[in-house]
Amino acid sequence: MNILLVSPATPDTFWSFKHVMRIMARRAAFPPLGLLTIAAMLPKEWRLRLVDLNVASLSDADIAWADYVLLSAMIVHVDSVREIVARCQAKGKTIVAGGPLFAAGEDRFPQVRHVVRGEAENVMATLVADLSAGRLQPVYQDAQRPDLARTPVPRWDLINFKHYATMSVQLSRGCPFDCEFCDIVATYGRVPRVKAPSQMIRELEALLAAGWNNSIFIVDDNFIGNKVKVKGLLRELVAWRARRGVKVSFVTEASLNLVDDPELLDLMVRAGFKKVFVGIETPNEDSLVECAKVQNTRRDLVAAVNEIHRAGIQVMGGFILGFDSDTRGIFERQRRFIQDAGVVTAMVGLLNALPATRLFERLKKEGRILRESTGNNLDAILNFVPKLNREVLVEGYRGLVKHLYSPKVYYRRALTFLRTYRPQGPRLPRPRQDILAFLRSLWVLGIRTRGRREYWKYFTKSLLLYPRAFGEAMDLAITGYHFRKVAASL
């Protein structure tokens, strides 16, 4: 059996890091973890081929080779999926599709007649049997959420590590919080399911054995959703690092209540976590209450961010504009907060009403839904009627992002971060590819592009004032180039 697994092309977003991939000599930021995991659930004797359109093109020969095409996509991939489906349909190939795009809006693709809804572990045995027999069902779905102990080690042999900047693994699914705009609870539930430490160590060992020696992104929507189990894993990671002399670092996503547990924060630092993405959303308390972001309310948000920075972990922040409680002053409040807190990587987007969220249902009842979401919060195409004037909101958003990523403002914010940041935890050697990326960045940022004067001021101050964090300072300069290019495209 020949199975072609296809990962769609990701459009230019904050998370794509597209504009710095050439500096890093990489083609994509992250591998298609979902498809690599699905591949590990297929029979070992089947012949598999994975094409990630973020690193390679899909050839007619690839399609002709396949008996079946397995496709997984998020909502943001809709345009790429249309092209993939059309090409496979023209060749008479049967597609089995899954992922959030098809769970939320499979009616967009009536030509895709076989869909896996939700998580795959509990339905894969049936799907494999039906693929073998050539009698596929229209929908594969299980009412029970799978035990993650059933999730296999991804098939790392199907990709080329040199194409990717960061590898990905998953510890848990689900989140104890139920923010109105978020679809995680609807997708994975409110009680986080967590892999055993031994299972996670096995997955990490598989990555190391395959030759990976750089950053690893733990892709959980909320890494600390089950603090007790996460602490157990972190203790095992600390021991594993010491026992094996492990040199990799970790990045993840977590809720801001991380600062309420000093032991948890300390364990993360000791385990090698260097960055954490936090959904801060807004400094407007009324908007936080409106969207039920309870973990961010009744606290000094700047102080919370600074506490994480002082511990030795950089905060990457998610911010949203367009809540009903937002007024014309929200743009200046967001700007001031992001600068004062030193959130260098500030991913600011417009609110989107995603399918299956409480926000979508509320706005639908109020008659305010206009269209399907694109899944890309960079799009200045709101899919609902906002309370704030639409033109004011869109133009204020564009102006804020362009301001935040102008060189002078960006480097000033990075220096604010460096003043607070205290490098701690394992001191890791820089992989050769990181050093080469730094050397390339000197040409791109220091000579070729606008903002070079501000770059050299930042370079000098970082080197003289914060020598222990100079590596982190240069990483921020490189990623800032991507955000600057994204901002310019708005």
C-alpha positions, -999 to 999 in steps of 0.1 A, spaced: 0 0 0 14 34 -10 3 62 13 11 99 5 8 122 35 5 159 26 10 189 48 -4 222 33 16 254 29 13 278 57 6 314 47 27 343 59 18 346 96 36 355 129 41 318 136 55 309 102 88 327 107 91 326 69 113 357 65 141 345 87 143 309 74 169 319 48 191 335 75 188 303 95 194 281 64 161 264 70 129 260 50 103 259 78 100 266 115 82 234 125 76 199 112 41 185 106 39 167 139 3 155 134 10 137 101 43 122 115 23 108 144 -5 95 121 23 78 100 34 59 131 -1 44 134 0 29 99 12 -6 92 50 -9 91 49 -28 58 31 1 40 52 24 20 49 60 32 59 93 16 54 126 34 54 159 14 55 191 35 46 220 11 65 243 34 98 227 25 91 209 -9 67 209 -38 41 182 -45 49 166 -78 26 148 -102 48 118 -96 41 119 -59 4 119 -65 6 92 -92 26 70 -68 -1 70 -41 -29 46 -35 -44 70 -10 -37 106 0 -38 115 37 -42 153 43 -42 172 76 -49 209 78 -58 238 100 -83 265 91 -54 288 80 -44 263 53 -77 265 33 -62 280 2 -34 255 0 -58 227 6 -80 237 -23 -51 234 -46 -40 200 -32 -76 186 -34 -80 198 -70 -48 182 -81 -55 149 -64 -90 148 -77 -78 154 -112 -56 123 -108 -85 103 -95 -69 99 -60 -90 92 -29 -83 117 -1 -88 110 36 -86 144 55 -84 154 91 -75 183 113 -93 214 125 -102 226 90 -123 195 83 -136 192 118 -150 227 116 -159 231 80 -156 200 59 -186 211 39 -162 235 22 -147 205 4 -176 183 -8 -152 165 -31 -134 152 0 -156 122 9 -137 107 38 -130 127 69 -115 119 103 -131 142 129 -113 149 161 -84 128 175 -73 98 155 -59 73 180 -93 55 186 -103 53 150 -70 44 133 -75 6 135 -108 9 117 -94 33 91 -65 10 84 -88 -20 79 -110 0 56 -81 14 36 -69 -22 31 -103 -34 20 -111 -4 -2 -144 3 16 -139 37 32 -166 53 54 -176 90 50 -167 99 86 -144 84 113 -150 97 148 -150 83 183 -170 98 211 -143 90 237 -112 110 239 -82 88 235 -57 78 262 -24 95 251 -6 63 262 -18 50 228 1 78 209 32 64 192 66 80 187 64 101 155 80 88 123 110 111 122 125 91 94 100 106 70 115 142 72 148 158 68 159 175 100 180 201 81 149 217 67 134 227 101 144 252 127 127 235 156 114 200 163 80 194 180 66 170 205 33 169 225 29 162 262 -8 169 267 -42 178 252 -68 199 268 -69 230 290 -86 237 324 -95 272 313 -124 280 289 -117 314 273 -146 325 251 -126 329 219 -106 296 222 -116 263 207 -93 241 227 -119 229 252 -143 220 224 -115 202 206 -97 184 234 -117 189 266 -113 208 298 -95 180 317 -59 178 303 -47 143 293 -10 139 299 16 114 287 36 96 314 72 109 319 86 76 306 66 81 273 79 116 269 115 107 276 111 79 250 100 104 224 128 128 232 153 100 231 140 91 196 146 127 185 182 126 198 188 92 183 177 105 149 203 133 152 184 163 165 205 186 188 186 219 188 154 235 202 123 214 209 88 229 209 64 212 233 33 221 214 6 218 241 -19 246 241 -13 248 279 18 230 291 9 235 327 -28 225 324 -21 197 349 5 211 372 10 180 394 18 157 364 39 184 347 60 188 378 66 150 377 77 152 341 100 182 348 118 164 376 124 135 353 137 159 326 161 175 351 174 140 360 175 130 323 196 160 314 221 153 341 222 115 333 226 119 296 243 153 292 214 165 271 221 198 253 186 207 238 164 235 250 126 237 252 100 261 242 63 258 250 29 275 256 15 281 291 -11 302 309 1 332 330 -8 315 363 26 299 359 39 328 381 17 316 409 38 285 414 75 293 420 84 256 422 69 250 388 87 279 373 120 268 389 116 233 376 110 246 340 141 266 342 162 237 355 147 214 328 160 237 301 129 258 291 141 291 275 109 305 260 72 303 268 43 317 247 16 332 270 -18 344 259 -18 378 276 -45 391 252 -50 426 267 -43 449 296 -79 459 296 -94 442 326 -130 445 313 -120 427 281 -104 399 301 -136 395 321 -157 396 290 -138 367 274 -134 347 307 -96 349 307 -98 345 345 -62 335 349 -51 369 338 -75 390 358 -69 407 392 -31 408 387 -3 431 377 4 418 342 37 437 338 50 423 371 39 388 361 58 390 329 89 404 346 89 376 371 91 350 343 119 370 327 139 372 360 136 335 363 154 330 330 125 323 306 116 347 278 79 355 274 64 356 239 30 372 242 -2 368 223 -24 400 221 -59 405 208 -78 436 195 -115 437 189 -132 427 222 -166 443 228 -151 462 258 -123 477 237 -125 515 231 -104 538 209 -78 540 237 -70 503 235 -42 507 209 -22 530 231 -28 508 261 -16 478 242 15 496 229 24 509 264 20 476 280 40 456 254 68 482 256 68 485 295 67 447 300 95 440 274 74 414 255 97 415 225 79 389 205 44 404 207 20 386 184 -9 410 180 -40 400 161 -76 409 155 -102 388 173 -116 359 152 -148 340 160 -137 304 154 -162 277 149 -171 256 180 -162 285 204 -185 301 229 -177 334 212 -190 322 178 -222 309 194 -228 342 212 -221 363 182 -243 341 160 -272 345 184 -266 383 183 -267 382 145 -231 395 143 -214 366 123 -205 377 88 -184 349 73 -162 319 81 -129 326 98 -97 325 78 -79 312 109 -53 339 104 -55 367 130 -32 388 108 -60 392 83 -77 425 85 -109 407 75 -131 405 106 -157 376 104 -180 394 128 -195 429 135 -173 445 162 -186 470 187 -157 494 179 -160 510 145 -146 486 120 -123 511 102 -110 524 135 -102 489 147 -85 477 115 -65 509 110 -56 510 147 -44 474 145 -23 480 115 -8 511 130 0 493 163 18 464 146 38 486 123 49 507 153 58 478 175 81 463 148 97 495 136 135 490 143 139 517 169 108 507 189 116 470 186 152 472 197 142 495 226 117 469 237 144 442 235 167 462 257 139 465 282 136 427 282 174 423 286 174 446 317 150 423 335 161 389 321 184 368 342 199 338 322 196 308 344 192 270 340 215 248 318 240 268 298 238 252 264 264 253 236 253 271 204 248 246 175 269 253 145 238 263 125 229 290 151 264 305 148 261 306 110 227 322 113 242 349 135 269 356 109 244 358 81 222 382 102 251 406 104 249 412 67 211 412 65 204 434 95 236 453 99 244 462 62 216 453 37 183 465 53 169 497 66 173 501 104 209 491 104 220 521 125 195 511 152 207 475 148 243 484 156 233 505 185 214 476 199 242 452 191 267 473 210 245 479 240 236 442 242 273 431 240 285 457 266 257 457 291 243 422 289 271 399 277 256 368 293 224 372 273 241 383 241 230 351 223 194 357 232 197 394 221 209 383 187 181 357 184 156 385 191 172 407 164 168 378 138 132 370 147 124 407 148 133 409 111 105 384 103 79 404 123 91 436 106 84 421 72 50 408 84 41 442 97 51 459 64 27 436 46 -4 447 65 
